[in-house]
Amino acid sequence: RVLWANLGVLGNIPGILDVQFPEPARSVFSWMSDLTLLSPLRLVSAACLNSDLDRFDNYVYFTSLLFFGMCTLVWISYHVRVRMLKTAADAADGQESANTTPSKTRNEVYSEHMGVFLLLTFLAYPNLSKIQFESLDCSTEFDGKKYLRSDVSVECTSHSYNGFRAFAWLFVIITQSIPFVYWGMLRPHSGTKLNPVFAGGSAQGTLALRKTYESSKELAPIKFLFIHYKPSFWYFESIESLRRVASVSVLPLVQKRETRGMIGFFMAIVFLMVFQQTQPYQNAFTGKIAIIASYAIVLTYFTGIMIQVNYFDDEDPSVGGCLLGFALALLAFAVRMSWADVDAQVSNGRVIDSLYVELNNKQNQHKKDYAVAWVAYEKDAEDTGFDIKIMLTAFAELKQIAEARGDDMLQPESASVLMGLVKLMEEYQEPALKVLREWTISCGGRFQAGPLKKADRIVIKARADYGGNLRKVLDGVRASAIFHSLKDLHRAVRMLCEEGCLIIVI
């Protein structure tokens, strides 16, 4: 996908700059343009089929309606398959064979057809946008009349052009909605299954957790849009679509070729920096290919601008050979640097993914255990006549007290270094546990001492939560107070709210 998208951008640069690159680069760019255009009328001479098809307006009619027809066919075939599934289910109803699982469910069929539909929009969007925008460009004037810049045989003041312009505007609106349709399909799941919250907070854990959702009813149909991106960049396909259409379709509308060249050059540099700094792709190899392709686009624009100002000769084969050779060298370098990591990434990824899946399953089991325990607590409260709302009010009050204290509490200055903090925890562990034990027993709870926080965990927490400030790590001495009823828990919370309590909640 990355190569296809950038081949489309590269193949259109000569037309955007309105220059001829020297051979062999000229032939390569022409091949790129023909490959990514995906138009049957460009694979053969349209005039050989019908002389009217050689006109630009007829070409736009044919290409736009072909895309619309293919998309319609995808959904017609979907409804036919659903009807066939329903017919097969009705025929098997009441028979013993109906107990067998059907080969396809409606959701699976829907996912397949949605995948094909999204693939069609991905392939067609930039070049379809290009010809539709060109349909509105009447910047060529002759004898006081305006003509299409792409085909001077089409007069913009003619009656036939008025109908063609209305058609073009209709399809411009339809086509330009594609990135926003992508966004609309992804956005409802952005805070849940697309970018789930992983308890450990790691990016690898979030990615592994998302993989467990990729075959869900919600995400399976739109997997094409996010499968190659990191969870936090779930929206990037919309950004990438807008980049492609700006580079291929919008930029040619600028009148002066010099201005087009400078805009394209700086746009290429901006997206090169975006790919380098954000690294939106989950696969490192794909990310490096995107960066190398961006370098090739920047280099091609620079060479084209030099040809525009006659600094390079557009007939000098050494220029074309150097440009092509440098681009191929960049690609080979990216493959060489990345390929060594692929096998290790795949094997390590499988191990890590399995561990995170196991961890996620355990977390889900803990949630179920908690739910069962909470039901038991609720029943006990109901049997003893305890109002749970009173306890929740006490928790809210304790939260307000903690927020009023702020987060400025620090360990002593000696804890600013790791060994000093560890020594401080060891020194005060017994006194702190004694206070916690006595308080827990006074509340009617059961006390359970815990181990000191390990040095590596202290450093990780300080870096992750406090910008490396060790003095803000206050949970080195740990213990648990266990209560077997909500009434006892409420009593403990009330005691924490009292002035003079030796335990300070922050």
Secondary structure as GFF3:
##gff-version 3
##sequence-region A 1 506
A	DSSP	alpha_helix	2	17	.	.	.	ID=ss1
A	DSSP	alpha_helix	25	37	.	.	.	ID=ss2
A	DSSP	alpha_helix	40	43	.	.	.	ID=ss3
A	DSSP	alpha_helix	46	49	.	.	.	ID=ss4
A	DSSP	three_ten_helix	51	54	.	.	.	ID=ss5
A	DSSP	alpha_helix	56	92	.	.	.	ID=ss6
A	DSSP	three_ten_helix	96	99	.	.	.	ID=ss7
A	DSSP	alpha_helix	106	134	.	.	.	ID=ss8
A	DSSP	beta_strand	140	142	.	.	.	ID=ss9
A	DSSP	beta_strand	145	147	.	.	.	ID=ss10
A	DSSP	alpha_helix	159	176	.	.	.	ID=ss11
A	DSSP	alpha_helix	178	186	.	.	.	ID=ss12
A	DSSP	three_ten_helix	187	189	.	.	.	ID=ss13
A	DSSP	alpha_helix	203	211	.	.	.	ID=ss14
A	DSSP	three_ten_helix	220	222	.	.	.	ID=ss15
A	DSSP	alpha_helix	223	226	.	.	.	ID=ss16
A	DSSP	three_ten_helix	231	233	.	.	.	ID=ss17
A	DSSP	alpha_helix	236	245	.	.	.	ID=ss18
A	DSSP	pi_helix	246	250	.	.	.	ID=ss19
A	DSSP	three_ten_helix	251	253	.	.	.	ID=ss20
A	DSSP	alpha_helix	257	278	.	.	.	ID=ss21
A	DSSP	alpha_helix	284	308	.	.	.	ID=ss22
A	DSSP	alpha_helix	317	384	.	.	.	ID=ss23
A	DSSP	alpha_helix	388	405	.	.	.	ID=ss24
A	DSSP	three_ten_helix	413	416	.	.	.	ID=ss25
A	DSSP	alpha_helix	418	442	.	.	.	ID=ss26
A	DSSP	beta_strand	446	449	.	.	.	ID=ss27
A	DSSP	alpha_helix	455	466	.	.	.	ID=ss28
A	DSSP	three_ten_helix	470	472	.	.	.	ID=ss29
A	DSSP	beta_strand	479	482	.	.	.	ID=ss30
A	DSSP	alpha_helix	486	497	.	.	.	ID=ss31
###
